[in-house]
Structure formats: structure tokens, C-alpha cells
Amino acid sequence: MKKTIDPNPAPPNHVRFGACTLGSGHSPRTTLSSGPGKSALVGIIPRKKLWPKIQKELWYHIPVQSAPKNAEKIEYLAFYFPKVFGDEYQYKVVYYAKVLGCEVTKRINLFPDEPAHPRAMGDYFKFSLAEIEKLPSPIPSKKWRRIIHIPTSLEKLLSAEEINDLWDTSPLEEKMYLEMKKREIEAQRQFYVKVGKQFYCLDFGVFCRKGNIDIECDGEKYHILPEAMTKDRQRNNELTSAGWSVLRFLGKEINSDIKGCFTTIEKTINNLGGGKTK
């Protein structure tokens, strides 16, 4: 596939840091270490007509305001297709590409034919891409779910069997997830739940016959702070009022007694009529 040159190069008043160009007046964004291996991000293709444009012009965009904190450092992008793409692609990650560079530009520069868009003058990351390739195997989502961005790695992109295998979050969550797979507990990672007008992102959502379980992995550095404990309590109350059972495990519990954690999890699943297993 032929690569195209960026038709909207950064104007002279832009400054560059790392791999990303920012306009004057912006401050460098905080970035997170991607850890070992090559960092990757799965983004959604929300509109069907957008995919041919991405394939032809070889770029992808994310609003700066809602972009993941490590967006400037990603080395690969992959693409998740929602329902509008039909049976062949819907609810799957099928393609990926190496990121050649990134810059910040206005949305109007990316979509000049949409001047009336409410975010036309908003700042967007524009990722320049190498050739878009098919993954060795499509990565399906077994359950319909809200997906925005999935931080992952190239290694996981090339080996994942389903969407939940992709997430590259905290070591605590990864340890819990691997144990869930070992015990054949079907859980949805980073699952969004709407309660009233509020969305909550669960570390793990487990769906049972008589109710659902939110399983949280709490790192001590944050969750023992008074403000965090207040937010956690409010969150627990909201989810409980909506019918969720909330189980929270501290990092020291997960690291020193993971069997004890799963005794509690499996007992709760059984009390709720049993969950879905692979």
C-alpha cells in the first residue's frame, strides 16, 4: 500500500517533543511507561466511511482531551470494528499498523469537508501509519461491550485469542486475569457499566445467573488515601444499588494469597447461581 505525505504539515510555531508535535501554548502531556516490549493501542473505527480514508491516507486520529496518557509513545495501532461493519468485521480487531510519528492538529485539518462539526477547532492527535496489515487471526469480543481505547503491546496483539487478552494494565490485574483463565472464570476486563448518568469502569465484570460481580484490584499507594477511600465507597454504593456485588482485593492480598482471593470470588459466583465458563 502506497504511503502518502501528510498534507497538513506542522506550521512554524509548533514545537516538537519526543515523537509528537504540539502547537505553541500547549504543555507536554504526561506519558506512562509501556514497560517491556513494543507498545500498542487499539482504537475504534466509529464510522464505516472512515475506514477507506484511513486505508488510503494512512493516518488515525484521537482527540487530545480523551487520548490515553501514553498516546505519544505508542509504536503500533490496531483497529476495532463495531456493529456497523457487519458480520465479517463487527466486534473484532482485524488490522494493525506501525506508527511512524504523531502530531497535534485541528480536526478541521483532518476533515476539511466538516467545518460545522462541533469539535472542528479541537486538538487531535494525528498518527501517521506504515502499511496496514491483517493480524494473524482476528481478535473477537465475545460479549457486546463499550470499547474506547485498549492499551496493549505488539506481543499481545499477535497472540491474543479474544479481546480480554489484550489489556496491558497493572501487574495486579494481569495476575488476576491469568488466574481467572486458569480457573475458567469468564470475566470482562475494563468493563463499562452505566448507573444513572454515570459510567463506571470495572477492573473485571463477572456475569452470573442471579446477579453480576465487580472485582477490583486495589493498589495500596492510591486506594488507602482518604479521598480515594471515599470515592471507592460512593462507587461501591452506586454499583450495589444497581444490583452488582463488589469485591475488592488489595495488592498484598493478590500477591501473597491469590488462592484466598479466588476462594471468595468462587464462593460469590456460586451464591449467585454460577457464572459462565469457557
C-alpha positions in Angstrom: 0.0 0.0 0.0 1.4 3.4 -1.0 2.1 5.8 1.8 1.1 9.4 1.5 2.8 12.5 2.8 1.0 14.5 5.5 -1.0 17.2 3.6 -1.1 19.4 6.7 2.4 19.7 8.0 3.0 21.4 11.3 3.2 25.2 11.0 6.4 27.0 12.1 5.0 27.9 15.6 4.8 24.2 16.5 7.3 22.7 18.9 8.3 19.0 18.9 9.0 16.8 21.9 9.5 13.0 21.6 7.6 11.7 18.6 4.8 14.2 18.9 4.4 17.8 17.6 2.5 20.3 19.8 1.3 23.8 18.9 2.5 26.7 20.9 0.5 27.2 24.1 0.4 23.5 24.8 2.3 21.9 27.7 3.8 18.4 27.3 1.4 15.7 28.3 2.4 13.2 31.0 3.3 9.9 29.5 3.3 6.4 31.0 6.0 3.8 30.5 4.8 1.0 28.3 7.1 -1.5 30.0 9.0 -4.2 28.2 8.1 -4.9 24.5 6.6 -2.7 21.9 3.7 -0.5 23.0 0.4 -0.6 21.1 -3.1 0.8 21.2 -6.4 -0.5 19.9 -8.7 2.3 18.6 -12.2 2.1 17.4 -13.4 2.9 13.8 -16.7 4.5 14.7 -17.9 5.2 11.1 -17.9 2.9 8.1 -16.9 5.6 5.7 -13.8 6.4 7.8 -12.1 3.1 7.2 -11.4 3.6 3.4 -10.0 7.1 4.3 -7.6 5.6 6.9 -6.5 2.9 4.5 -5.8 5.3 1.7 -4.3 8.2 3.6 -2.6 6.1 6.3 -3.4 8.1 9.4 -5.6 7.7 12.5 -6.9 10.4 14.9 -7.7 10.6 18.6 -9.0 13.7 20.4 -6.2 15.0 22.6 -8.6 15.5 25.5 -9.7 11.9 25.7 -6.5 10.2 24.5 -4.7 7.7 26.8 -1.8 9.2 28.7 0.7 7.2 26.8 -0.6 8.1 23.4 2.6 9.9 22.3 4.7 6.8 22.8 2.7 4.1 21.1 4.6 2.2 18.4 1.6 0.3 16.9 -2.1 0.9 16.3 -4.7 -1.7 15.8 -8.4 -1.2 14.8 -11.6 -2.4 16.4 -14.7 -2.5 14.2 -18.2 -2.0 15.8 -21.6 -3.4 14.6 -21.9 -1.2 11.5 -19.2 -3.2 9.8 -21.4 -6.3 9.5 -20.6 -10.0 10.2 -17.1 -10.1 8.7 -15.5 -7.4 10.9 -18.0 -6.4 13.7 -16.8 -6.7 17.3 -13.3 -7.7 16.2 -9.8 -6.4 15.9 -8.6 -7.3 12.5 -5.9 -4.9 11.2 -2.8 -3.2 12.7 0.0 -0.8 11.5 3.3 0.5 12.8 3.1 4.2 13.9 5.6 6.3 12.0 5.0 9.5 14.0 2.4 11.7 15.6 1.5 15.4 15.6 -1.3 17.5 17.1 -3.6 19.3 14.7 -7.1 20.7 14.4 -9.9 18.5 13.4 -10.7 20.8 10.5 -7.4 20.0 9.0 -8.2 16.3 9.1 -11.8 16.7 7.8 -11.9 19.9 5.8 -15.4 18.9 4.5 -16.9 19.0 8.0 -16.4 22.7 9.0 -19.7 22.7 11.1 -18.6 19.8 13.3 -18.8 20.9 17.0 -15.2 19.9 17.5 -13.8 21.3 14.2 -11.3 23.5 16.1 -10.5 20.9 18.7 -7.0 19.4 19.1 -6.4 15.9 17.8 -3.5 13.5 17.7 -2.8 12.5 14.1 -0.8 9.3 13.9 1.0 8.6 10.6 1.0 4.9 9.8 3.0 2.5 7.8 1.3 -0.1 5.7 -1.9 -1.5 7.3 -1.7 -5.3 7.7 -4.0 -8.1 8.8 -3.4 -9.7 12.1 -2.5 -13.4 12.0 -6.0 -14.1 13.5 -8.9 -11.7 14.2 -9.4 -10.9 17.9 -13.1 -11.1 18.7 -15.1 -9.6 21.6 -17.2 -12.5 23.0 -19.6 -10.1 24.6 -21.0 -6.8 23.3 -19.3 -4.0 25.3 -18.4 -0.4 25.3 -14.8 0.0 23.9 -12.9 3.3 23.6 -9.2 2.5 23.6 -7.3 -0.6 24.7 -3.7 -0.1 25.8 -1.8 -3.2 24.8 1.5 -4.5 23.3 2.6 -5.8 19.9 3.2 -9.2 21.6 -0.4 -9.4 22.8 -1.8 -8.2 19.5 -0.1 -11.0 17.7 -1.1 -13.7 20.3 -4.5 -12.7 21.7 -7.4 -15.1 21.2 -10.1 -12.7 22.4 -10.5 -9.0 23.4 -9.8 -9.6 27.1 -6.4 -10.9 26.4 -5.3 -7.5 25.0 -5.4 -5.3 28.0 -2.0 -4.2 29.3 -2.9 -2.5 32.6 -1.5 -3.1 36.1 0.5 -6.2 37.1 -2.1 -6.9 39.8 -4.9 -7.1 37.2 -2.8 -9.2 34.9 -2.1 -11.7 37.7 -5.8 -11.9 38.5 -6.8 -12.3 34.8 -4.3 -15.1 34.2 -5.7 -16.9 37.3 -9.3 -16.4 36.1 -8.3 -18.0 32.8 -6.7 -20.9 34.6 -9.8 -21.4 36.6 -12.1 -20.9 33.6 -13.9 -17.9 35.0 -15.2 -15.8 32.2 -14.7 -12.2 33.0 -14.8 -8.9 31.0 -11.8 -6.6 31.6 -12.2 -2.8 31.9 -16.0 -3.2 31.5 -18.1 -0.1 31.5 -21.3 0.0 33.5 -23.8 2.9 33.4 -25.6 3.7 36.6 -27.9 6.6 36.2 -25.9 9.2 34.2 -22.6 7.9 35.5 -20.2 5.4 33.8 -18.0 3.2 35.9 -15.1 1.2 34.5 -14.8 -2.2 36.3 -11.5 -4.0 36.6 -13.4 -7.2 35.9 -17.1 -7.8 35.4 -18.3 -11.4 36.0 -21.8 -12.2 34.9 -23.8 -14.8 36.9 -27.2 -16.3 36.6 -28.6 -14.4 39.6 -26.5 -11.2 39.5 -23.2 -9.8 38.5 -19.8 -9.2 40.2 -17.4 -6.3 40.1 -13.9 -7.4 41.0 -11.4 -4.6 41.8 -7.7 -4.8 42.3 -6.6 -2.0 44.6 -3.0 -0.8 44.7 -2.2 0.4 48.3 -0.5 3.6 47.2 -3.7 5.1 45.9 -6.7 3.3 47.4 -5.7 3.8 51.1 -5.8 7.6 50.7 -8.8 9.2 52.4 -10.1 10.8 49.2 -9.7 7.5 47.3 -11.5 5.6 50.0 -14.4 8.0 49.9 -14.7 7.7 46.1 -14.5 3.9 46.3 -17.2 3.8 49.0 -19.5 6.0 46.9 -18.8 3.9 43.8 -19.5 0.7 45.7 -22.8 2.0 46.9 -23.9 3.1 43.4 -23.0 -0.3 41.9 -24.6 -2.2 44.7 -27.8 -0.2 44.3 -27.8 -1.3 40.7 -27.5 -4.9 41.6 -23.8 -5.5 41.5 -21.8 -7.4 44.1 -18.5 -5.6 44.6 -15.3 -7.5 45.7 -12.1 -5.5 46.4 -8.7 -7.0 46.9 -5.6 -5.2 47.9 -2.3 -5.8 46.1 -0.8 -7.5 49.1 -3.7 -10.0 49.2 -3.3 -10.7 45.5 0.4 -11.2 45.7 0.6 -13.2 48.9 -2.7 -15.2 48.9 -4.3 -15.3 45.5 -5.9 -18.7 46.4 -7.7 -17.0 49.2 -8.9 -14.2 46.8 -10.4 -16.8 44.5 -12.0 -18.7 47.3 -14.0 -15.6 47.9 -14.6 -15.0 44.2 -15.8 -18.6 43.5 -18.0 -18.6 46.6 -19.7 -15.4 45.4 -20.2 -16.8 41.9 -21.8 -20.0 43.4 -24.0 -17.9 45.6 -25.2 -16.1 42.5 -26.2 -19.3 40.7 -22.9 -19.9 38.9 -21.2 -17.9 36.2 -20.3 -18.5 32.6 -17.2 -20.7 32.0 -15.3 -21.3 28.9 
